[in-house]
Amino acid sequence: MRILILGGTSEASALARRVRDMPDVEATLSLAGRTERPAVAPIPARTGGFGGVAGLVAFLRSERIAAVVDATHAFARQISASAVEACAVAKIPLLAFTRPQWSAVEGDRWTTVDHVEAAADAIGVVARRVFLTVGRLRLGAFAAAPQHDYLVRTIDPPAGIEALPTHRSILARGPFSVEDELTLMQSQRIEVLVSKNSGGAATYPKIEAARRLHLPVVMIDRPPAISVTEHTDLAAVVDWIEAHRPSP
Ligand SMILES: NC(=O)c1ccc[n+]([C@@H]2O[C@H](COP(=O)([O-])OP(=O)(O)OC[C@H]3O[C@@H](n4cnc5c(N)ncnc54)[C@H](OP(=O)(O)O)[C@@H]3O)[C@@H](O)[C@H]2O)c1
């Protein structure tokens, strides 16, 4: 059985490690190629876009893929939409393997917004020291709020950071501990955290640290969900793959 895992997340890597040991399953991990130093793939990997829906359909057919698991990030909507369309055209089963999103708990001071431009606005008019953790590609949106002093953390060197008049940049890849996040936020005298609602444990410590420090958080909500069967649990994804083995 040949399966395609659309990746770029820790969930995709965990699934790749798991399917490596499944008898008679040959899986390919697909990465967009955004990260300069991606983690070593545990199974054969391919990198780069497919060329839209038509390209993905062609790939599914030429590689004789029997099932697709979309384990991309909740904010990567274009590839997920392509997967829905391409799998419908190629008549191949599709499952989304997602991370549950974070929910505010007692003590959290979240302002929830639905896109990155609204996040820039929600920081407020008064100049603040902002910890910006929204990835490296949408920093330009914060040029609309140039009064703030930004601490920008990304995995790879950020794009468009020069649009922010006052900034410092840290390159780091999670997971991060709560203690490290507390130390960073206190030493940098952070007043506001801006985050996407990525979910998962690896980057949650910044949310916990903000709560402990009574700091406000501007939380960017996920884009609307795409209608597809979804599991958040690795074992359930493995069961789904087993259930979709083509008959001999
Ligand atoms: N957005 C985030 O916040 C975020 C955070 C962490 C990780 N990631 C990962 O980074 C990747 C890119 O994210 P994005 O937000 O730029 O995605 P996107 O907007 O949904 O995708 C843009 C285009 O990139 C290509 N692409 C995306 N993911 C791909 C994959 N796994 N394999 C092959 N091609 C892929 C597709 O090109 P074609 O149309 O040419 O096929 C897609 O149309 C995703 O794989 C995602 O899992 C994203």
PDBQT file of the ligand as one rigid body, heavy atoms in Angstrom, charges set to zero:
ROOT
HETATM    1  N1  LIG A 301       1.516  28.097   7.952  1.00  0.00    +0.000 N 
HETATM    2  C1  LIG A 301       2.096  27.823   9.114  1.00  0.00    +0.000 C 
HETATM    3  O1  LIG A 301       1.904  28.522  10.113  1.00  0.00    +0.000 OA
HETATM    4  C2  LIG A 301       3.009  26.628   9.230  1.00  0.00    +0.000 A 
HETATM    5  C3  LIG A 301       3.610  26.370  10.482  1.00  0.00    +0.000 A 
HETATM    6  C4  LIG A 301       4.432  25.227  10.608  1.00  0.00    +0.000 A 
HETATM    7  C5  LIG A 301       4.633  24.414   9.532  1.00  0.00    +0.000 A 
HETATM    8  N2  LIG A 301       4.035  24.703   8.330  1.00  0.00    +0.000 N 
HETATM    9  C6  LIG A 301       4.266  23.793   7.210  1.00  0.00    +0.000 C 
HETATM   10  O2  LIG A 301       4.888  24.534   6.196  1.00  0.00    +0.000 OA
HETATM   11  C7  LIG A 301       4.376  24.162   4.922  1.00  0.00    +0.000 C 
HETATM   12  C8  LIG A 301       3.973  25.393   4.156  1.00  0.00    +0.000 C 
HETATM   13  O3  LIG A 301       2.984  26.104   4.876  1.00  0.00    +0.000 OA
HETATM   14  P1  LIG A 301       2.112  27.228   4.162  1.00  0.00    +0.000 P 
HETATM   15  O4  LIG A 301       1.267  27.862   5.201  1.00  0.00    +0.000 OA
HETATM   16  O5  LIG A 301       2.973  28.034   3.262  1.00  0.00    +0.000 OA
HETATM   17  O6  LIG A 301       1.172  26.285   3.249  1.00  0.00    +0.000 OA
HETATM   18  P2  LIG A 301       0.029  26.622   2.195  1.00  0.00    +0.000 P 
HETATM   19  O7  LIG A 301      -0.189  28.092   2.130  1.00  0.00    +0.000 OA
HETATM   20  O8  LIG A 301      -1.123  25.766   2.487  1.00  0.00    +0.000 OA
HETATM   21  O9  LIG A 301       0.674  26.077   0.854  1.00  0.00    +0.000 OA
HETATM   22  C9  LIG A 301       1.180  26.904  -0.188  1.00  0.00    +0.000 C 
HETATM   23  C10 LIG A 301       1.693  25.989  -1.262  1.00  0.00    +0.000 C 
HETATM   24  O10 LIG A 301       2.885  25.326  -0.830  1.00  0.00    +0.000 OA
HETATM   25  C11 LIG A 301       2.897  23.978  -1.292  1.00  0.00    +0.000 C 
HETATM   26  N3  LIG A 301       2.875  23.073  -0.133  1.00  0.00    +0.000 N 
HETATM   27  C12 LIG A 301       2.468  23.350   1.135  1.00  0.00    +0.000 A 
HETATM   28  N4  LIG A 301       2.656  22.296   1.944  1.00  0.00    +0.000 NA
HETATM   29  C13 LIG A 301       3.171  21.327   1.166  1.00  0.00    +0.000 A 
HETATM   30  C14 LIG A 301       3.590  20.012   1.423  1.00  0.00    +0.000 A 
HETATM   31  N5  LIG A 301       3.533  19.463   2.666  1.00  0.00    +0.000 N 
HETATM   32  N6  LIG A 301       4.097  19.279   0.387  1.00  0.00    +0.000 NA
HETATM   33  C15 LIG A 301       4.184  19.823  -0.859  1.00  0.00    +0.000 A 
HETATM   34  N7  LIG A 301       3.812  21.073  -1.155  1.00  0.00    +0.000 NA
HETATM   35  C16 LIG A 301       3.319  21.823  -0.149  1.00  0.00    +0.000 A 
HETATM   36  C17 LIG A 301       1.687  23.815  -2.171  1.00  0.00    +0.000 C 
HETATM   37  O11 LIG A 301       2.130  24.159  -3.484  1.00  0.00    +0.000 OA
HETATM   38  P3  LIG A 301       1.432  23.584  -4.796  1.00  0.00    +0.000 P 
HETATM   39  O12 LIG A 301       0.127  24.288  -4.911  1.00  0.00    +0.000 OA
HETATM   40  O13 LIG A 301       2.405  23.911  -5.877  1.00  0.00    +0.000 OA
HETATM   41  O14 LIG A 301       1.254  22.106  -4.596  1.00  0.00    +0.000 OA
HETATM   42  C18 LIG A 301       0.747  24.859  -1.613  1.00  0.00    +0.000 C 
HETATM   43  O15 LIG A 301      -0.236  25.258  -2.533  1.00  0.00    +0.000 OA
HETATM   44  C19 LIG A 301       3.230  23.201   5.161  1.00  0.00    +0.000 C 
HETATM   45  O16 LIG A 301       3.642  21.926   4.728  1.00  0.00    +0.000 OA
HETATM   46  C20 LIG A 301       2.968  23.245   6.643  1.00  0.00    +0.000 C 
HETATM   47  O17 LIG A 301       2.652  21.977   7.171  1.00  0.00    +0.000 OA
HETATM   48  C21 LIG A 301       3.234  25.786   8.159  1.00  0.00    +0.000 A 
ENDROOT
TORSDOF 0
